[in-house]
């Protein structure tokens, strides 16, 4: 992959960030911003990485620039609120986290931040509300995860497949016959399905599907199976 392609340094920054190598992530974001100065995602990742490095003022500058370009991104406002909170600016932090829960109501971490911040500024009612929302969202997520795990562990009966002849007969019954095809069948009594396509476009796979459906494939058998086509090349 060429480093000159757009987005390459951004993807590298995401990888470095996920590995908690925040300085390398910032460096990759800066390279992306040198080529594309208005990339809000590079600003966001660099701001989040700066927050992790406790460089809160730098994080706020980057995140505000990102929000100015792409405002409706709750993750940008989340890190912005966390940076304001770390610098002891509760009002600005509250404003940022309110944007988060407005765009993403199920963000329990933002609700917890808001509960703590409203308590710090002497607003117990708002603090209690967001505390309750945090508990409620966490319970809903736990219940949802449990439901997904139960569904994933549930076994489902697999019906018996009909024979290829029965499947082919069913396909012939369900397929509408045009007048031109009806006349052709009267003349020959046979129906041919031609599969054509460019190399590596899936023609052999289509032939295998038709064969599984009950049609007999006509192939020359010249090319044998290899690592690209383990089932062989069904072609003529």
N, C-alpha and C positions, 0 to 999 in steps of 0.2 A: 504494500500500500504506500503510495507516494505521500510524503509529508506536505506536498504542495496542494493536495486535494482539500477542498473546503470541509471542515468538520473533523479532520483527522486529529488535530491537537485537542479539540474539544472532547473527543472520545477517549483519548489518552488521559486527559484530565479527570474524566469520570472514573477511569480505572484506578489512577493513582489515589483519587479521593476514597474509593471503596477499600483500598488497601491501607488507608490512613497515612498515606505519604502526602501530607498536605502541602509541603513546600514544592514538591514536584508537580502537584496538581495546579498550584498557582502559576508555576513557570509555564506549563502547557497552556493555561488559559491566557497568559500574557502573549504567547506566540500567536494564538488564535486571534486575539484582539489587535495585534499588530497588523494582521492581514484584513480582519473584518472588525472594525472598531465598534460597530453597533450590534454585536452579538450578545443578547441579554443572557443567554445560558452560560457563556464564559464568565460574564460578570457575576452571575449567581453562584457558580461553583467556586470561583475565586473568593467571593465574599464569605461563603460558608466555610471554606478552608481557612480563611483569615480568622474567622470566629473560633474555629477549633484551635488555632495557634494563639488565641487570646489577643489578637491584634484587632480590637473591637472598632476603633476609629476607622481603620482601613476597611474593615468589613462593612461598616455602615455606608461609606462612600460608594463602594462597589455595588452593594445591594440597592441603594437608592437609584443609582444609574440604571441597574437592571429593571427596577420597578417602573422607572420613567418610560422605558421602551415597551415592557410587557408587564402591565400592571396586574392583570388577573392571574397571578401565579402565587398560590398560597405558600409554597415553599420559600419563595423569596421573602415574603412578609414574616414568615416564621423565624427565619434566621435574623431578619432585621429586628424583630421584637426581642429575640434572645440577646442580641448585641446591645440594644438600648437598655435592657434589664441589667446586663453586666456592667454598664457604665453608670448605673444609678439614675436612669431617666424613665421613671415608671409611666408617665403620661404618654410619652412617645411609644413605649413598649406596648401599652394598652391599645393604642391606636393600631399598631401593626398586628397584634394578635386578634383584634376584632375583625380585621380584614381576613385573617386566616379562617376563623370560624364561620364567617359569612360565606366564604367560597367553599369551605370544607367543614361542614358542621360536625362530622364524626372525628375530628382531630382532638383526641383526648388530651394530648400534651399541651395544646394551645389553651384548652379549657382549664387545665391545672395552672398554667402560667397566669391566666386571667384571674382565677380565684385568689391566687397569692398576691397579685399586683393590686387588685381592688381592695383586698384586706389591708395592704400597706398604705393605700391612699385614703383609708377611712370610709370605704363604701361596702358595708357588710352585706347588704341585700344583693348587690351584683356579685360579690364574692361567693355568697351561698348559692346563687343561681348557677354559676359556672362550675362550682364544686359538684353540685348535683348532676349537671350535664356530663361532667367527666366520669362520674361513677356510672351513670346510665349508659353512656356510650361504651364504656369498658365492658359492662355486663352484656350489652347487645353483641359486641364483637366476640366475646367469649362464647355466647350461645350460638352465634353464626359459625364460628370455627368448629364447635362441637358437632353442629348439624352437618357441616361439610365432611368432617372425619367419619361420621356415621354413614353418610352416603357413599363415601369412598370405600369403606369396608364392607358395604352391602353387596351380596352376590346376586346376580340376575340370571335367570334361566335362559339358555341359548336354544332357540328353536332348531329343530332338525331341518336341514336344507333339502329341498326336493332334488331329484336326479337331474342331470344336465338335459335330458330329453324333456322332462316336465317343465323345466325353466324355459327352454327354447319354445315349447308350445305355448306357454303363458305369455312370452314376449310377442309371439305372432298374434295372439288373441288381442292383446292390449294395444298393439301398434296399428294406427289408422292406415287404411289402404287407399291410396289415391287412384283415380280412374286410370291414369296412365300406367301405374304399376299393375293394376288389375288386368289390363289388356296384355301387358308383357308376360304376366304369369300364365295367362291363357295360351300364350304362344310357346313358352318354354317350360313352364311348370316349376321353375327354380328361381331362387332369389340369391343374389350375390351381394356381399358387403365388402367394399373396397376401402382399405385403410392406406392413406397416403400422408406423407409429411416430410419435413426437413430432417436431416440427421440430428440425433439427440433430442427430438421433439416428443418422444414417448410413443412411437408407433408400435414398438414391440409390446409395450405395456397395454396399449389398446387391444392388440391382438390377443394377449393373454386374458383380458377381461371378456372379450367376445368368446374365447374358448371356454372360459369358466361359465359363460351363459348358455353354452350348449352348441355353439357353432363350430364346425370343423375347419381349422385353419389350413390354407394351402401355402406352403413355404418351400423354398428351394433347398434349405438345410445346408447352405454353403458356410455361413459364419457360425461358429460354435460359441458356447458360453464363455465369458471372460469376467474380469472383475467389474467392468462397467455394466454388464448385463448377465447376472448370475443364472437367469432362467433361459438364456439363449436369445438369438436374434430371429424373430419371426418375420421374415421378409422374403421377397421374390425378386 
